[in-house]
Amino acid sequence: MRVTIPWSMVKKFFVSLAVIALILTVLFVKFEGKKEAEIISPLGKNSPPKTFAQKVASVFENKSKLQTQLENFVRAQDGTYGVYVKDLNTQETVQINSKITFGSASLYKLWVLAEAYNQIKSGQIKKDETISTTRGDLYQKFELDIGEENKDEEISDSLDDATMQMITVSDNDSALLVSDRLGLENISKFMKLNGFKNSNLEGDPQTTAEDIGLFFEKLYKGEIVDRDSSTQMMEILKSQRLNDRLPKYLPEEITVAHKTGELDTFKHDTGIIFGQDPYIVAVLTDTQDPQTAAENIAEIAKETFNYFENKPPSKKN
C-alpha cells in the first residue's frame, strides 16, 4: 500500500531544518568570529579553550547568582576546593568540583557515627556499653605509630561518650575506639548501602563534597538509620565545638550542625546551616596553606548565608 505524506508536513520539516541551521550559523559566527580567550577553571589552573559545542551549551546554561559568586571566589584561591551547597526546601544547588576526591581527614567520623546508631538500633551494641583497650593495641590494629611511653596506657569510655567526643572535639582516640568496636567492614557496608559511592575507608579514607552533601541531606530527611536516630545524630552535630569555619561569620543565633576535618594539606567543614531555609554547605580543600583555607571556608559560608537570607522564604516555611 502506498503511503502519501501530506505536503504541509514535508514543508514544516524543511522549515524546521532551516531554522536550526540558521541558529547554529549565528552561534558559530558569534563565537568563532572572536579571538579565543583563555579559560580559567575553578581550580585556578589554565584550561584548554572551549569547543564550539561547549560554547553553544553555555548559552543555555542558567547559573544562579550564588554559583557565579562562589565560582569566582574559588577561582581566585590557590589549591583545590570542592563545594556543594543545597537549599533543602527549594532544592537550589551549587556544585563546584563536587565530585573531586579529597582525603576525608576527620569527616570519616560521620560514617562511624551513623554505623554506631545503626548497631544500636539493631541491638548489637548499647549506648552505655563501655569500650576498653590499650593505646598500643588500638594503634597497632590501625597500623598507626605510637611512642613506647604511651603504648600501655588504657583507653576506656562508654559508646555514648566516645561518639560525642569524636564529633564535637574530633577526638581521634574515641573515633578509633568506636571504629574498632563496630568493625571497619560494617562501616564500609553502611557507606555502600547509603550510596556514598565516591567515598571509602580503604587505606587513607577519601570522600567528595557531593557524598558529604548527600549524607547531610539523608540525615535531615531522617533517612540515616531512621528518623529517631537521625534526630539524635543531628543534635550531636549541633553541639560541635570546633567553630572556626562554617559558623565563624554567621549570626550567633544561627544553628549549624556540622563536622570539621583537617589533616596535612586538607581542611574541611561540612554541615547544615539552619537559616530561614535549612541548607547544606560542604567545603573540602587541599592547599599548602590550611589556615587560609579555613578562612576561605568561613567566607564561603557567609556568602551562602547572605544569598539565601536575602531571598524570599520558601513556601515550606
C-alpha positions as CSV (number, residue, x, y, z in Angstrom):
1,M,0.0,0.0,0.0
2,R,1.4,3.4,-1.0
3,V,1.6,6.0,1.8
4,T,1.3,9.6,0.8
5,I,2.9,12.2,3.1
6,P,0.9,15.5,3.1
7,W,2.9,18.4,1.5
8,S,2.2,20.5,4.6
9,M,4.2,18.1,6.8
10,V,7.1,18.0,4.4
11,K,7.1,21.8,4.3
12,K,7.1,22.1,8.1
13,F,10.0,19.6,8.3
14,F,12.2,21.6,5.9
15,V,11.3,24.9,7.6
16,S,12.4,23.5,10.9
17,L,15.7,22.3,9.5
18,A,16.3,25.7,8.0
19,V,15.6,27.4,11.4
20,I,18.0,25.1,13.2
21,A,20.7,25.7,10.6
22,L,20.3,29.4,10.9
23,I,20.6,29.3,14.7
24,L,23.8,27.2,14.5
25,T,25.2,29.5,11.9
26,V,24.6,32.6,14.1
27,L,26.1,31.0,17.1
28,F,29.1,29.8,15.1
29,V,29.7,33.3,13.8
30,K,29.2,34.8,17.3
31,F,31.8,32.6,19.0
32,E,34.3,31.6,16.3
33,G,34.5,35.2,14.9
34,K,36.1,36.3,18.2
35,K,39.6,35.6,19.3
36,E,39.7,32.6,21.7
37,A,40.0,33.6,25.3
38,E,41.9,31.5,27.8
39,I,39.5,29.9,30.3
40,I,40.4,29.7,34.0
41,S,39.0,26.7,35.7
42,P,37.5,26.8,39.3
43,L,40.8,25.1,40.3
44,G,42.7,28.2,39.3
45,K,44.6,26.4,36.6
46,N,44.7,27.1,32.9
47,S,42.2,25.1,30.9
48,P,42.0,24.4,27.1
49,P,39.8,26.8,25.1
50,K,36.1,25.7,24.9
51,T,35.0,23.8,21.9
52,F,32.1,25.2,19.8
53,A,29.7,22.6,21.3
54,Q,30.7,23.7,24.8
55,K,30.1,27.3,24.0
56,V,26.7,26.6,22.5
57,A,25.8,24.7,25.6
58,S,26.9,27.6,27.8
59,V,24.4,29.9,26.1
60,F,21.6,27.8,27.6
61,E,23.2,27.3,31.0
62,N,21.3,29.0,33.7
63,K,23.7,29.7,36.6
64,S,22.4,31.1,39.8
65,K,24.0,34.2,41.2
66,L,25.4,32.2,44.1
67,Q,27.0,29.7,41.7
68,T,28.7,32.6,39.9
69,Q,29.8,34.2,43.1
70,L,31.3,31.1,44.6
71,E,33.0,30.1,41.3
72,N,34.7,33.5,41.1
73,F,35.8,33.2,44.7
74,V,37.2,29.7,44.3
75,R,38.9,30.6,41.1
76,A,40.9,33.2,42.9
77,Q,42.3,30.8,45.5
78,D,45.4,28.6,45.4
79,G,44.9,24.8,45.8
80,T,41.8,22.7,45.1
81,Y,38.3,23.4,46.5
82,G,35.3,21.1,46.4
83,V,32.0,22.9,47.1
84,Y,28.4,21.5,47.5
85,V,25.5,23.8,48.5
86,K,21.8,22.8,48.6
87,D,18.7,24.5,49.9
88,L,16.8,21.7,51.4
89,N,13.4,23.3,50.8
90,T,13.8,24.8,47.3
91,Q,16.4,22.2,46.1
92,E,18.5,25.0,44.6
93,T,22.0,23.5,44.3
94,V,25.5,24.8,43.7
95,Q,28.3,22.4,42.8
96,I,32.0,23.3,42.2
97,N,34.4,20.3,41.8
98,S,31.9,18.4,44.0
99,K,32.9,15.0,42.6
100,I,36.7,15.5,43.1
101,T,38.1,13.1,45.7
102,F,39.8,14.5,48.8
103,G,41.4,12.9,51.8
104,S,38.5,12.8,54.2
105,A,40.5,13.7,57.3
106,S,38.1,13.5,60.3
107,L,34.9,13.6,58.1
108,Y,35.1,9.8,58.1
109,K,33.8,10.1,61.7
110,L,30.4,10.9,60.2
111,W,30.2,7.3,58.9
112,V,31.4,5.9,62.2
113,L,28.6,7.8,64.0
114,A,26.0,6.6,61.6
115,E,27.1,2.9,61.9
116,A,27.1,3.2,65.7
117,Y,23.5,4.2,65.6
118,N,22.7,1.5,63.1
119,Q,24.1,-1.1,65.5
120,I,22.4,0.5,68.5
121,K,19.1,0.2,66.7
122,S,19.7,-3.5,65.7
123,G,20.7,-4.3,69.3
124,Q,24.3,-5.3,68.5
125,I,25.6,-2.7,70.9
126,K,24.3,-0.4,73.7
127,K,24.8,3.3,74.2
128,D,26.1,2.8,77.8
129,E,28.4,-0.1,76.8
130,T,32.0,0.5,78.0
131,I,34.7,0.0,75.4
132,S,38.3,-0.5,76.7
133,T,41.7,-1.3,75.3
134,T,45.3,-0.1,75.5
135,R,46.5,2.6,73.2
136,G,49.2,0.4,71.9
137,D,46.8,-2.4,70.9
138,L,44.4,0.1,69.3
139,Y,47.0,1.9,67.3
140,Q,48.6,-1.4,66.1
141,K,45.2,-2.5,64.7
142,F,45.0,0.6,62.6
143,E,48.7,0.5,61.7
144,L,49.4,3.8,63.4
145,D,52.7,4.9,65.0
146,I,52.8,5.4,68.7
147,G,55.5,6.3,71.2
148,E,56.7,3.5,73.5
149,E,55.9,5.6,76.6
150,N,52.2,5.6,75.7
151,K,51.5,2.1,74.4
152,D,50.4,0.6,77.7
153,E,48.0,3.5,78.5
154,E,44.4,2.3,78.8
155,I,41.7,3.9,76.8
156,S,38.2,3.4,78.1
157,D,34.9,5.2,77.5
158,S,31.2,4.5,77.0
159,L,30.0,4.2,73.5
160,D,27.7,7.3,74.0
161,D,30.5,9.5,75.4
162,A,33.0,8.3,72.7
163,T,30.7,9.1,69.8
164,M,30.1,12.5,71.3
165,Q,33.8,13.2,71.8
166,M,34.8,12.1,68.2
167,I,32.3,14.5,66.7
168,T,32.3,17.6,69.0
169,V,36.0,17.9,69.5
170,S,37.1,15.4,66.8
171,D,38.9,13.2,69.3
172,N,40.9,10.6,67.4
173,D,41.3,8.0,70.2
174,S,37.5,8.0,70.6
175,A,36.9,7.5,66.9
176,L,39.4,4.6,66.7
177,L,37.9,3.0,69.8
178,V,34.4,3.2,68.3
179,S,35.6,2.1,64.8
180,D,37.3,-1.0,66.3
181,R,34.1,-2.0,68.2
182,L,31.9,-1.6,65.2
183,G,34.2,-3.2,62.6
184,L,35.5,-1.3,59.6
185,E,33.8,-3.8,57.3
186,N,30.4,-2.8,58.8
187,I,31.1,0.9,58.4
188,S,32.1,0.3,54.8
189,K,28.9,-1.7,54.2
190,F,26.9,1.2,55.6
191,M,28.5,3.6,53.2
192,K,27.8,1.4,50.2
193,L,24.2,0.8,51.2
194,N,23.6,4.6,51.6
195,G,25.0,5.5,48.2
196,F,28.3,7.2,49.1
197,K,29.9,5.7,46.0
198,N,32.9,8.1,45.8
199,S,33.9,7.6,49.5
200,N,35.9,4.8,51.1
201,L,37.8,3.7,54.2
202,E,40.4,1.7,52.4
203,G,43.9,3.0,53.1
204,D,43.6,6.7,53.7
205,P,39.9,7.5,53.9
206,Q,38.6,9.5,50.9
207,T,35.4,11.4,50.1
208,T,33.8,14.1,48.0
209,A,31.8,17.3,48.7
210,E,28.9,15.6,46.9
211,D,28.9,12.5,49.0
212,I,29.1,14.5,52.3
213,G,26.3,16.7,51.0
214,L,24.2,13.5,50.4
215,F,25.0,12.3,53.9
216,F,23.6,15.6,55.4
217,E,20.5,15.5,53.2
218,K,19.7,12.0,54.2
219,L,20.3,12.9,57.8
220,Y,17.9,15.9,57.5
221,K,15.2,13.7,56.0
222,G,15.6,11.1,58.7
223,E,17.0,8.5,56.4
224,I,20.2,7.7,58.2
225,V,19.2,4.6,60.1
226,D,15.7,6.0,61.0
227,R,14.0,9.3,62.0
228,D,14.8,9.0,65.7
229,S,18.4,8.0,65.1
230,S,18.9,10.9,62.6
231,T,17.5,13.4,65.1
232,Q,19.9,12.2,67.8
233,M,22.9,12.4,65.4
234,M,21.8,15.9,64.3
235,E,21.8,17.1,67.9
236,I,25.3,15.8,68.4
237,L,26.4,17.7,65.3
238,K,24.7,20.9,66.5
239,S,27.0,20.6,69.6
240,Q,30.1,20.9,67.6
241,R,32.8,22.9,69.4
242,L,35.2,23.5,66.6
243,N,33.6,26.6,65.1
244,D,36.4,28.4,63.2
245,R,35.0,27.7,59.8
246,L,31.3,27.4,58.7
247,P,29.8,29.3,61.7
248,K,32.6,31.9,62.1
249,Y,30.9,34.9,60.4
250,L,27.3,33.8,60.9
251,P,25.0,35.5,63.5
252,E,25.2,33.8,66.9
253,E,21.6,32.9,66.9
254,I,22.0,30.7,63.7
255,T,22.3,27.0,64.4
256,V,24.9,25.0,62.5
257,A,25.1,21.2,62.6
258,H,28.5,20.3,61.2
259,K,31.7,18.3,61.2
260,T,35.2,19.6,60.5
261,G,38.2,17.7,59.1
262,E,41.9,18.6,58.9
263,L,45.0,16.6,58.1
264,D,48.2,17.7,56.5
265,T,47.1,19.8,53.5
266,F,43.4,19.1,53.9
267,K,41.0,21.5,55.7
268,H,37.2,20.9,55.6
269,D,34.0,21.9,57.1
270,T,30.6,20.4,56.2
271,G,27.1,20.6,57.6
272,I,23.6,22.2,57.6
273,I,23.0,25.9,58.3
274,F,19.6,26.5,59.8
275,G,18.7,29.9,58.3
276,Q,15.2,30.9,57.1
277,D,15.6,27.8,55.0
278,P,17.9,24.9,56.0
279,Y,20.8,24.5,53.5
280,I,23.8,22.2,53.2
281,V,27.2,23.7,52.9
282,A,30.1,21.3,52.3
283,V,33.5,22.7,51.6
284,L,36.6,20.5,51.1
285,T,40.0,21.9,50.5
286,D,43.5,20.7,49.6
287,T,46.0,23.6,49.8
288,Q,49.5,24.4,51.0
289,D,48.0,27.0,53.4
290,P,45.3,25.3,55.5
291,Q,44.8,28.3,57.7
292,T,43.9,30.5,54.7
293,A,41.7,27.7,53.6
294,A,39.8,27.7,56.9
295,E,39.2,31.4,56.5
296,N,38.0,30.9,52.9
297,I,35.6,28.2,54.1
298,A,34.2,30.8,56.6
299,E,33.8,33.3,53.7
300,I,32.0,30.8,51.5
301,A,29.6,30.1,54.4
302,K,29.0,33.8,54.8
303,E,28.4,34.4,51.1
304,T,26.0,31.5,51.1
305,F,24.1,32.7,54.2
306,N,23.7,36.2,52.8
307,Y,22.5,34.9,49.5
308,F,19.8,32.7,50.9
309,E,18.7,35.0,53.7
310,N,18.1,37.8,51.2
311,K,15.8,35.7,49.2
312,P,12.0,35.4,49.9
313,P,11.4,32.5,52.3
314,S,10.3,29.3,50.6
315,K,6.6,28.2,50.8
316,K,7.6,25.4,53.1
317,N,8.3,27.8,55.9
